[in-house]
Amino acid sequence: MWLTKQRQLKKKGKLEYERQIRLEELGVVWDTHKYEWEEMFTLLVDIKRRTGNCNVPTKHKEGGEKIGLWLSKQRQIKKRGKLEYERQRQLDELGVVWQLK
């Protein structure tokens, strides 16, 4: 709860600079959604290196993470037209197949 409050203060521009620096030195991640997306993308990159493709079954887990479910959600978000351009570009370049047969 306390860390959530610190993130909110930073987002509003009300977190003391010294406190922000100290928290960053401890490794605090400010944008957890962006961080989580990047971590999952990195797992997908590893899968592509190992297998040669991004064909991950929905129930597949990698490193304890539900990467298959994550990829399925990315497809759903894209289908709704809500996937950020940069994220779609990264997934396109990696070779993600958007429509499964």
Biopython code that builds the backbone (N, CA, C, O; Angstrom):
import numpy as np
from Bio.PDB.StructureBuilder import StructureBuilder

atoms = [
    (1, "MET", "N", (0.831, -1.197, 0.000)),
    (1, "MET", "CA", (0.000, 0.000, 0.000)),
    (1, "MET", "C", (0.876, 1.261, 0.000)),
    (1, "MET", "O", (0.603, 2.228, -0.712)),
    (2, "TRP", "N", (1.921, 1.222, 0.809)),
    (2, "TRP", "CA", (2.795, 2.379, 0.893)),
    (2, "TRP", "C", (3.457, 2.655, -0.450)),
    (2, "TRP", "O", (3.525, 3.803, -0.887)),
    (3, "LEU", "N", (3.949, 1.598, -1.108)),
    (3, "LEU", "CA", (4.611, 1.776, -2.397)),
    (3, "LEU", "C", (3.624, 2.280, -3.452)),
    (3, "LEU", "O", (3.979, 3.109, -4.290)),
    (4, "THR", "N", (2.408, 1.789, -3.412)),
    (4, "THR", "CA", (1.376, 2.283, -4.329)),
    (4, "THR", "C", (1.175, 3.781, -4.130)),
    (4, "THR", "O", (1.030, 4.526, -5.099)),
    (5, "LYS", "N", (1.168, 4.214, -2.890)),
    (5, "LYS", "CA", (1.018, 5.644, -2.582)),
    (5, "LYS", "C", (2.194, 6.444, -3.150)),
    (5, "LYS", "O", (2.002, 7.542, -3.672)),
    (6, "GLN", "N", (3.409, 5.898, -3.049)),
    (6, "GLN", "CA", (4.579, 6.591, -3.587)),
    (6, "GLN", "C", (4.478, 6.716, -5.108)),
    (6, "GLN", "O", (4.837, 7.745, -5.681)),
    (7, "ARG", "N", (3.985, 5.655, -5.754)),
    (7, "ARG", "CA", (3.801, 5.702, -7.210)),
    (7, "ARG", "C", (2.774, 6.766, -7.588)),
    (7, "ARG", "O", (2.959, 7.495, -8.562)),
    (8, "GLN", "N", (1.705, 6.850, -6.822)),
    (8, "GLN", "CA", (0.671, 7.848, -7.095)),
    (8, "GLN", "C", (1.231, 9.264, -6.922)),
    (8, "GLN", "O", (0.955, 10.152, -7.729)),
    (9, "LEU", "N", (2.014, 9.462, -5.864)),
    (9, "LEU", "CA", (2.617, 10.772, -5.635)),
    (9, "LEU", "C", (3.546, 11.148, -6.792)),
    (9, "LEU", "O", (3.540, 12.292, -7.248)),
    (10, "LYS", "N", (4.338, 10.191, -7.264)),
    (10, "LYS", "CA", (5.242, 10.470, -8.379)),
    (10, "LYS", "C", (4.453, 10.823, -9.627)),
    (10, "LYS", "O", (4.794, 11.769, -10.337)),
    (11, "LYS", "N", (3.406, 10.069, -9.894)),
    (11, "LYS", "CA", (2.584, 10.319, -11.079)),
    (11, "LYS", "C", (1.987, 11.724, -11.047)),
    (11, "LYS", "O", (1.849, 12.368, -12.087)),
    (12, "LYS", "N", (1.637, 12.195, -9.856)),
    (12, "LYS", "CA", (1.059, 13.531, -9.701)),
    (12, "LYS", "C", (2.131, 14.618, -9.610)),
    (12, "LYS", "O", (1.815, 15.806, -9.547)),
    (13, "GLY", "N", (3.412, 14.200, -9.604)),
    (13, "GLY", "CA", (4.499, 15.167, -9.500)),
    (13, "GLY", "C", (4.686, 15.702, -8.097)),
    (13, "GLY", "O", (5.235, 16.789, -7.913)),
    (14, "LYS", "N", (4.231, 14.942, -7.094)),
    (14, "LYS", "CA", (4.287, 15.406, -5.712)),
    (14, "LYS", "C", (5.250, 14.612, -4.837)),
    (14, "LYS", "O", (5.307, 14.825, -3.626)),
    (15, "LEU", "N", (5.997, 13.713, -5.431)),
    (15, "LEU", "CA", (6.963, 12.923, -4.658)),
    (15, "LEU", "C", (8.261, 13.713, -4.551)),
    (15, "LEU", "O", (8.776, 14.216, -5.550)),
    (16, "GLU", "N", (8.777, 13.817, -3.350)),
    (16, "GLU", "CA", (10.032, 14.535, -3.139)),
    (16, "GLU", "C", (11.126, 13.895, -3.989)),
    (16, "GLU", "O", (11.217, 12.671, -4.084)),
    (17, "TYR", "N", (11.950, 14.733, -4.604)),
    (17, "TYR", "CA", (12.993, 14.256, -5.501)),
    (17, "TYR", "C", (13.947, 13.285, -4.796)),
    (17, "TYR", "O", (14.297, 12.246, -5.356)),
    (18, "GLU", "N", (14.363, 13.613, -3.588)),
    (18, "GLU", "CA", (15.301, 12.760, -2.857)),
    (18, "GLU", "C", (14.692, 11.381, -2.587)),
    (18, "GLU", "O", (15.369, 10.357, -2.682)),
    (19, "ARG", "N", (13.414, 11.381, -2.252)),
    (19, "ARG", "CA", (12.721, 10.113, -2.000)),
    (19, "ARG", "C", (12.646, 9.293, -3.293)),
    (19, "ARG", "O", (12.851, 8.079, -3.283)),
    (20, "GLN", "N", (12.353, 9.964, -4.390)),
    (20, "GLN", "CA", (12.289, 9.282, -5.684)),
    (20, "GLN", "C", (13.633, 8.632, -6.009)),
    (20, "GLN", "O", (13.684, 7.472, -6.419)),
    (21, "ILE", "N", (14.705, 9.373, -5.828)),
    (21, "ILE", "CA", (16.042, 8.847, -6.118)),
    (21, "ILE", "C", (16.346, 7.641, -5.231)),
    (21, "ILE", "O", (16.858, 6.629, -5.710)),
    (22, "ARG", "N", (16.034, 7.746, -3.955)),
    (22, "ARG", "CA", (16.296, 6.625, -3.033)),
    (22, "ARG", "C", (15.507, 5.388, -3.441)),
    (22, "ARG", "O", (16.035, 4.276, -3.407)),
    (23, "LEU", "N", (14.257, 5.572, -3.824)),
    (23, "LEU", "CA", (13.437, 4.434, -4.244)),
    (23, "LEU", "C", (13.960, 3.825, -5.541)),
    (23, "LEU", "O", (13.978, 2.604, -5.695)),
    (24, "GLU", "N", (14.384, 4.676, -6.470)),
    (24, "GLU", "CA", (14.949, 4.166, -7.719)),
    (24, "GLU", "C", (16.238, 3.387, -7.469)),
    (24, "GLU", "O", (16.491, 2.377, -8.126)),
    (25, "GLU", "N", (17.050, 3.852, -6.524)),
    (25, "GLU", "CA", (18.274, 3.136, -6.168)),
    (25, "GLU", "C", (17.964, 1.753, -5.603)),
    (25, "GLU", "O", (18.771, 0.832, -5.727)),
    (26, "LEU", "N", (16.797, 1.610, -4.983)),
    (26, "LEU", "CA", (16.364, 0.313, -4.454)),
    (26, "LEU", "C", (15.771, -0.582, -5.542)),
    (26, "LEU", "O", (15.518, -1.765, -5.313)),
    (27, "GLY", "N", (15.549, -0.004, -6.737)),
    (27, "GLY", "CA", (15.011, -0.782, -7.838)),
    (27, "GLY", "C", (13.509, -0.685, -8.017)),
    (27, "GLY", "O", (12.907, -1.539, -8.669)),
    (28, "VAL", "N", (12.897, 0.334, -7.454)),
    (28, "VAL", "CA", (11.451, 0.506, -7.603)),
    (28, "VAL", "C", (11.117, 0.774, -9.064)),
    (28, "VAL", "O", (11.762, 1.585, -9.728)),
    (29, "VAL", "N", (10.105, 0.082, -9.543)),
    (29, "VAL", "CA", (9.586, 0.273, -10.894)),
    (29, "VAL", "C", (8.368, 1.171, -10.786)),
    (29, "VAL", "O", (7.431, 0.868, -10.047)),
    (30, "TRP", "N", (8.378, 2.277, -11.522)),
    (30, "TRP", "CA", (7.278, 3.229, -11.428)),
    (30, "TRP", "C", (6.082, 2.797, -12.262)),
    (30, "TRP", "O", (4.946, 2.858, -11.791)),
    (31, "ASP", "N", (6.319, 2.366, -13.481)),
    (31, "ASP", "CA", (5.233, 1.959, -14.376)),
    (31, "ASP", "C", (5.203, 0.433, -14.425)),
    (31, "ASP", "O", (5.853, -0.184, -15.269)),
    (32, "THR", "N", (4.450, -0.158, -13.524)),
    (32, "THR", "CA", (4.443, -1.620, -13.406)),
    (32, "THR", "C", (3.807, -2.295, -14.611)),
    (32, "THR", "O", (4.212, -3.399, -14.975)),
    (33, "HIS", "N", (2.825, -1.664, -15.239)),
    (33, "HIS", "CA", (2.193, -2.275, -16.416)),
    (33, "HIS", "C", (3.181, -2.369, -17.570)),
    (33, "HIS", "O", (3.256, -3.394, -18.248)),
    (34, "LYS", "N", (3.933, -1.307, -17.791)),
    (34, "LYS", "CA", (4.952, -1.302, -18.852)),
    (34, "LYS", "C", (6.029, -2.341, -18.541)),
    (34, "LYS", "O", (6.460, -3.081, -19.425)),
    (35, "TYR", "N", (6.454, -2.390, -17.293)),
    (35, "TYR", "CA", (7.490, -3.340, -16.878)),
    (35, "TYR", "C", (7.037, -4.780, -17.106)),
    (35, "TYR", "O", (7.791, -5.596, -17.637)),
    (36, "GLU", "N", (5.815, -5.085, -16.708)),
    (36, "GLU", "CA", (5.286, -6.442, -16.882)),
    (36, "GLU", "C", (5.181, -6.808, -18.359)),
    (36, "GLU", "O", (5.497, -7.935, -18.739)),
    (37, "TRP", "N", (4.739, -5.862, -19.199)),
    (37, "TRP", "CA", (4.641, -6.130, -20.634)),
    (37, "TRP", "C", (6.026, -6.445, -21.209)),
    (37, "TRP", "O", (6.192, -7.392, -21.978)),
    (38, "GLU", "N", (6.999, -5.645, -20.829)),
    (38, "GLU", "CA", (8.359, -5.845, -21.334)),
    (38, "GLU", "C", (8.945, -7.182, -20.870)),
    (38, "GLU", "O", (9.669, -7.839, -21.617)),
    (39, "GLU", "N", (8.631, -7.575, -19.648)),
    (39, "GLU", "CA", (9.109, -8.870, -19.142)),
    (39, "GLU", "C", (8.498, -10.019, -19.945)),
    (39, "GLU", "O", (9.197, -10.969, -20.299)),
    (40, "MET", "N", (7.215, -9.937, -20.228)),
    (40, "MET", "CA", (6.550, -10.983, -21.009)),
    (40, "MET", "C", (7.074, -10.997, -22.443)),
    (40, "MET", "O", (7.275, -12.067, -23.018)),
    (41, "PHE", "N", (7.293, -9.832, -23.017)),
    (41, "PHE", "CA", (7.848, -9.767, -24.364)),
    (41, "PHE", "C", (9.225, -10.419, -24.404)),
    (41, "PHE", "O", (9.542, -11.137, -25.352)),
    (42, "THR", "N", (10.032, -10.179, -23.400)),
    (42, "THR", "CA", (11.361, -10.784, -23.325)),
    (42, "THR", "C", (11.254, -12.307, -23.276)),
    (42, "THR", "O", (12.045, -13.002, -23.913)),
    (43, "LEU", "N", (10.285, -12.829, -22.526)),
    (43, "LEU", "CA", (10.068, -14.277, -22.504)),
    (43, "LEU", "C", (9.701, -14.790, -23.894)),
    (43, "LEU", "O", (10.162, -15.854, -24.307)),
    (44, "LEU", "N", (8.879, -14.041, -24.609)),
    (44, "LEU", "CA", (8.488, -14.443, -25.954)),
    (44, "LEU", "C", (9.687, -14.422, -26.900)),
    (44, "LEU", "O", (9.815, -15.293, -27.760)),
    (45, "VAL", "N", (10.549, -13.449, -26.746)),
    (45, "VAL", "CA", (11.787, -13.395, -27.547)),
    (45, "VAL", "C", (12.622, -14.641, -27.279)),
    (45, "VAL", "O", (13.158, -15.237, -28.213)),
    (46, "ASP", "N", (12.737, -15.035, -26.031)),
    (46, "ASP", "CA", (13.498, -16.240, -25.671)),
    (46, "ASP", "C", (12.887, -17.485, -26.312)),
    (46, "ASP", "O", (13.609, -18.354, -26.801)),
    (47, "ILE", "N", (11.579, -17.568, -26.308)),
    (47, "ILE", "CA", (10.892, -18.709, -26.922)),
    (47, "ILE", "C", (11.182, -18.736, -28.421)),
    (47, "ILE", "O", (11.453, -19.793, -28.990)),
    (48, "LYS", "N", (11.122, -17.565, -29.053)),
    (48, "LYS", "CA", (11.391, -17.491, -30.491)),
    (48, "LYS", "C", (12.818, -17.941, -30.793)),
    (48, "LYS", "O", (13.043, -18.672, -31.757)),
    (49, "ARG", "N", (13.770, -17.520, -29.991)),
    (49, "ARG", "CA", (15.173, -17.944, -30.193)),
    (49, "ARG", "C", (15.304, -19.458, -30.069)),
    (49, "ARG", "O", (16.015, -20.096, -30.845)),
    (50, "ARG", "N", (14.626, -20.011, -29.104)),
    (50, "ARG", "CA", (14.742, -21.443, -28.824)),
    (50, "ARG", "C", (13.985, -22.307, -29.832)),
    (50, "ARG", "O", (14.478, -23.362, -30.231)),
    (51, "THR", "N", (12.796, -21.873, -30.248)),
    (51, "THR", "CA", (11.946, -22.720, -31.088)),
    (51, "THR", "C", (11.869, -22.277, -32.543)),
    (51, "THR", "O", (11.473, -23.051, -33.414)),
    (52, "GLY", "N", (12.251, -21.022, -32.803)),
    (52, "GLY", "CA", (12.187, -20.516, -34.164)),
    (52, "GLY", "C", (10.861, -19.868, -34.514)),
    (52, "GLY", "O", (10.693, -19.380, -35.632)),
    (53, "ASN", "N", (9.909, -19.852, -33.579)),
    (53, "ASN", "CA", (8.612, -19.210, -33.847)),
    (53, "ASN", "C", (7.997, -18.716, -32.541)),
    (53, "ASN", "O", (8.529, -18.927, -31.451)),
    (54, "CYS", "N", (6.859, -18.053, -32.698)),
    (54, "CYS", "CA", (6.134, -17.507, -31.542)),
    (54, "CYS", "C", (4.826, -18.246, -31.310)),
    (54, "CYS", "O", (3.916, -17.712, -30.676)),
    (55, "ASN", "N", (4.726, -19.446, -31.807)),
    (55, "ASN", "CA", (3.500, -20.237, -31.675)),
    (55, "ASN", "C", (3.436, -20.847, -30.279)),
    (55, "ASN", "O", (3.906, -21.960, -30.044)),
    (56, "VAL", "N", (2.855, -20.103, -29.380)),
    (56, "VAL", "CA", (2.787, -20.504, -27.973)),
    (56, "VAL", "C", (1.348, -20.888, -27.640)),
    (56, "VAL", "O", (0.444, -20.063, -27.772)),
    (57, "PRO", "N", (1.128, -22.124, -27.211)),
    (57, "PRO", "CA", (-0.229, -22.520, -26.799)),
    (57, "PRO", "C", (-0.718, -21.644, -25.641)),
    (57, "PRO", "O", (0.074, -21.209, -24.805)),
    (58, "THR", "N", (-1.997, -21.396, -25.602)),
    (58, "THR", "CA", (-2.580, -20.510, -24.587)),
    (58, "THR", "C", (-2.233, -20.943, -23.164)),
    (58, "THR", "O", (-2.063, -20.093, -22.289)),
    (59, "LYS", "N", (-2.126, -22.227, -22.922)),
    (59, "LYS", "CA", (-1.855, -22.709, -21.561)),
    (59, "LYS", "C", (-0.360, -22.822, -21.242)),
    (59, "LYS", "O", (0.008, -23.272, -20.158)),
    (60, "HIS", "N", (0.499, -22.415, -22.179)),
    (60, "HIS", "CA", (1.944, -22.546, -21.979)),
    (60, "HIS", "C", (2.451, -21.579, -20.910)),
    (60, "HIS", "O", (2.054, -20.415, -20.858)),
    (61, "LYS", "N", (3.333, -22.091, -20.064)),
    (61, "LYS", "CA", (4.005, -21.269, -19.059)),
    (61, "LYS", "C", (5.498, -21.293, -19.349)),
    (61, "LYS", "O", (6.043, -22.299, -19.805)),
    (62, "GLU", "N", (6.134, -20.192, -19.081)),
    (62, "GLU", "CA", (7.578, -20.049, -19.282)),
    (62, "GLU", "C", (8.133, -19.325, -18.073)),
    (62, "GLU", "O", (7.701, -18.216, -17.758)),
    (63, "GLY", "N", (9.079, -19.937, -17.398)),
    (63, "GLY", "CA", (9.637, -19.293, -16.211)),
    (63, "GLY", "C", (8.592, -18.992, -15.161)),
    (63, "GLY", "O", (8.720, -18.018, -14.419)),
    (64, "GLY", "N", (7.552, -19.822, -15.086)),
    (64, "GLY", "CA", (6.485, -19.610, -14.114)),
    (64, "GLY", "C", (5.444, -18.583, -14.543)),
    (64, "GLY", "O", (4.475, -18.338, -13.825)),
    (65, "GLU", "N", (5.645, -17.985, -15.711)),
    (65, "GLU", "CA", (4.718, -16.961, -16.206)),
    (65, "GLU", "C", (3.783, -17.548, -17.256)),
    (65, "GLU", "O", (4.176, -18.422, -18.028)),
    (66, "LYS", "N", (2.558, -17.070, -17.280)),
    (66, "LYS", "CA", (1.551, -17.556, -18.229)),
    (66, "LYS", "C", (1.696, -16.821, -19.561)),
    (66, "LYS", "O", (0.857, -15.999, -19.929)),
    (67, "ILE", "N", (2.782, -17.137, -20.276)),
    (67, "ILE", "CA", (3.101, -16.445, -21.518)),
    (67, "ILE", "C", (2.066, -16.714, -22.607)),
    (67, "ILE", "O", (1.767, -15.822, -23.402)),
    (68, "GLY", "N", (1.521, -17.911, -22.657)),
    (68, "GLY", "CA", (0.507, -18.236, -23.655)),
    (68, "GLY", "C", (-0.749, -17.406, -23.474)),
    (68, "GLY", "O", (-1.320, -16.910, -24.445)),
    (69, "LEU", "N", (-1.175, -17.259, -22.243)),
    (69, "LEU", "CA", (-2.343, -16.438, -21.938)),
    (69, "LEU", "C", (-2.068, -14.970, -22.272)),
    (69, "LEU", "O", (-2.931, -14.278, -22.813)),
    (70, "TRP", "N", (-0.871, -14.507, -21.948)),
    (70, "TRP", "CA", (-0.484, -13.135, -22.247)),
    (70, "TRP", "C", (-0.547, -12.875, -23.753)),
    (70, "TRP", "O", (-1.089, -11.860, -24.190)),
    (71, "LEU", "N", (0.009, -13.796, -24.542)),
    (71, "LEU", "CA", (0.005, -13.616, -25.992)),
    (71, "LEU", "C", (-1.423, -13.632, -26.535)),
    (71, "LEU", "O", (-1.760, -12.861, -27.434)),
    (72, "SER", "N", (-2.247, -14.501, -25.993)),
    (72, "SER", "CA", (-3.650, -14.548, -26.388)),
    (72, "SER", "C", (-4.332, -13.206, -26.106)),
    (72, "SER", "O", (-5.130, -12.732, -26.915)),
    (73, "LYS", "N", (-4.021, -12.601, -24.973)),
    (73, "LYS", "CA", (-4.598, -11.299, -24.620)),
    (73, "LYS", "C", (-4.106, -10.209, -25.572)),
    (73, "LYS", "O", (-4.864, -9.303, -25.921)),
    (74, "GLN", "N", (-2.845, -10.291, -25.993)),
    (74, "GLN", "CA", (-2.328, -9.303, -26.947)),
    (74, "GLN", "C", (-3.093, -9.393, -28.253)),
    (74, "GLN", "O", (-3.400, -8.375, -28.873)),
    (75, "ARG", "N", (-3.401, -10.616, -28.671)),
    (75, "ARG", "CA", (-4.185, -10.805, -29.903)),
    (75, "ARG", "C", (-5.581, -10.201, -29.754)),
    (75, "ARG", "O", (-6.089, -9.562, -30.675)),
    (76, "GLN", "N", (-6.190, -10.407, -28.601)),
    (76, "GLN", "CA", (-7.530, -9.857, -28.357)),
    (76, "GLN", "C", (-7.506, -8.327, -28.354)),
    (76, "GLN", "O", (-8.389, -7.684, -28.920)),
    (77, "ILE", "N", (-6.504, -7.763, -27.724)),
    (77, "ILE", "CA", (-6.375, -6.309, -27.660)),
    (77, "ILE", "C", (-6.185, -5.742, -29.066)),
    (77, "ILE", "O", (-6.780, -4.721, -29.411)),
    (78, "LYS", "N", (-5.360, -6.402, -29.874)),
    (78, "LYS", "CA", (-5.154, -5.953, -31.252)),
    (78, "LYS", "C", (-6.447, -6.043, -32.052)),
    (78, "LYS", "O", (-6.780, -5.130, -32.807)),
    (79, "LYS", "N", (-7.166, -7.133, -31.888)),
    (79, "LYS", "CA", (-8.422, -7.331, -32.617)),
    (79, "LYS", "C", (-9.412, -6.206, -32.312)),
    (79, "LYS", "O", (-10.169, -5.788, -33.188)),
    (80, "ARG", "N", (-9.406, -5.720, -31.076)),
    (80, "ARG", "CA", (-10.288, -4.617, -30.677)),
    (80, "ARG", "C", (-9.741, -3.254, -31.112)),
    (80, "ARG", "O", (-10.390, -2.226, -30.920)),
    (81, "GLY", "N", (-8.532, -3.260, -31.703)),
    (81, "GLY", "CA", (-7.924, -2.006, -32.151)),
    (81, "GLY", "C", (-7.337, -1.187, -31.027)),
    (81, "GLY", "O", (-7.190, 0.028, -31.158)),
    (82, "LYS", "N", (-6.993, -1.837, -29.908)),
    (82, "LYS", "CA", (-6.529, -1.117, -28.726)),
    (82, "LYS", "C", (-5.046, -1.357, -28.412)),
    (82, "LYS", "O", (-4.524, -0.809, -27.441)),
    (83, "LEU", "N", (-4.370, -2.169, -29.225)),
    (83, "LEU", "CA", (-2.961, -2.457, -28.959)),
    (83, "LEU", "C", (-2.114, -1.261, -29.396)),
    (83, "LEU", "O", (-2.221, -0.797, -30.531)),
    (84, "GLU", "N", (-1.282, -0.773, -28.496)),
    (84, "GLU", "CA", (-0.424, 0.369, -28.805)),
    (84, "GLU", "C", (0.429, 0.064, -30.033)),
    (84, "GLU", "O", (0.893, -1.061, -30.223)),
    (85, "TYR", "N", (0.625, 1.088, -30.861)),
    (85, "TYR", "CA", (1.368, 0.925, -32.108)),
    (85, "TYR", "C", (2.741, 0.304, -31.872)),
    (85, "TYR", "O", (3.123, -0.638, -32.566)),
    (86, "GLU", "N", (3.478, 0.820, -30.908)),
    (86, "GLU", "CA", (4.847, 0.342, -30.661)),
    (86, "GLU", "C", (4.857, -1.124, -30.231)),
    (86, "GLU", "O", (5.734, -1.885, -30.639)),
    (87, "ARG", "N", (3.903, -1.513, -29.426)),
    (87, "ARG", "CA", (3.828, -2.908, -28.989)),
    (87, "ARG", "C", (3.484, -3.813, -30.174)),
    (87, "ARG", "O", (4.065, -4.887, -30.334)),
    (88, "GLN", "N", (2.541, -3.372, -30.997)),
    (88, "GLN", "CA", (2.195, -4.163, -32.172)),
    (88, "GLN", "C", (3.397, -4.293, -33.106)),
    (88, "GLN", "O", (3.654, -5.365, -33.654)),
    (89, "ARG", "N", (4.118, -3.208, -33.280)),
    (89, "ARG", "CA", (5.304, -3.230, -34.134)),
    (89, "ARG", "C", (6.331, -4.238, -33.619)),
    (89, "ARG", "O", (6.892, -5.012, -34.395)),
    (90, "GLN", "N", (6.571, -4.225, -32.323)),
    (90, "GLN", "CA", (7.526, -5.160, -31.730)),
    (90, "GLN", "C", (7.085, -6.612, -31.948)),
    (90, "GLN", "O", (7.891, -7.469, -32.311)),
    (91, "LEU", "N", (5.816, -6.867, -31.725)),
    (91, "LEU", "CA", (5.298, -8.228, -31.897)),
    (91, "LEU", "C", (5.322, -8.636, -33.373)),
    (91, "LEU", "O", (5.630, -9.784, -33.695)),
    (92, "ASP", "N", (4.998, -7.701, -34.268)),
    (92, "ASP", "CA", (5.080, -7.969, -35.706)),
    (92, "ASP", "C", (6.496, -8.353, -36.108)),
    (92, "ASP", "O", (6.712, -9.348, -36.801)),
    (93, "GLU", "N", (7.455, -7.549, -35.663)),
    (93, "GLU", "CA", (8.855, -7.799, -36.014)),
    (93, "GLU", "C", (9.346, -9.141, -35.477)),
    (93, "GLU", "O", (10.210, -9.780, -36.078)),
    (94, "LEU", "N", (8.797, -9.558, -34.355)),
    (94, "LEU", "CA", (9.179, -10.840, -33.773)),
    (94, "LEU", "C", (8.568, -12.002, -34.558)),
    (94, "LEU", "O", (9.056, -13.131, -34.491)),
    (95, "GLY", "N", (7.508, -11.717, -35.295)),
    (95, "GLY", "CA", (6.886, -12.763, -36.104)),
    (95, "GLY", "C", (5.628, -13.365, -35.511)),
    (95, "GLY", "O", (5.275, -14.502, -35.825)),
    (96, "VAL", "N", (4.950, -12.621, -34.661)),
    (96, "VAL", "CA", (3.711, -13.121, -34.066)),
    (96, "VAL", "C", (2.661, -13.270, -35.160)),
    (96, "VAL", "O", (2.470, -12.374, -35.982)),
    (97, "VAL", "N", (1.988, -14.413, -35.157)),
    (97, "VAL", "CA", (0.861, -14.657, -36.053)),
    (97, "VAL", "C", (-0.385, -14.182, -35.307)),
    (97, "VAL", "O", (-0.685, -14.658, -34.212)),
    (98, "TRP", "N", (-1.107, -13.235, -35.917)),
    (98, "TRP", "CA", (-2.241, -12.632, -35.222)),
    (98, "TRP", "C", (-3.497, -13.466, -35.271)),
    (98, "TRP", "O", (-4.219, -13.564, -34.279)),
    (99, "GLN", "N", (-3.768, -14.063, -36.403)),
    (99, "GLN", "CA", (-4.982, -14.874, -36.523)),
    (99, "GLN", "C", (-4.603, -16.340, -36.608)),
    (99, "GLN", "O", (-3.946, -16.774, -37.554)),
    (100, "LEU", "N", (-5.023, -17.085, -35.618)),
    (100, "LEU", "CA", (-4.723, -18.502, -35.580)),
    (100, "LEU", "C", (-5.758, -19.254, -36.392)),
    (100, "LEU", "O", (-6.919, -18.849, -36.453)),
    (101, "LYS", "N", (-5.352, -20.328, -37.004)),
    (101, "LYS", "CA", (-6.275, -21.127, -37.834)),
    (101, "LYS", "C", (-6.984, -22.154, -37.011)),
    (101, "LYS", "O", (-7.796, -22.914, -37.539)),
]
sb = StructureBuilder()
sb.init_structure("model")
sb.init_model(0)
sb.init_chain("A")
sb.init_seg("    ")
for serial, (resi, resn, name, xyz) in enumerate(atoms, 1):
    if name == "N":
        sb.init_residue(resn, " ", resi, " ")
    sb.init_atom(name, np.array(xyz, "f"), 0.0, 1.0, " ", f" {name:<3s}", serial, name[0])
structure = sb.get_structure()
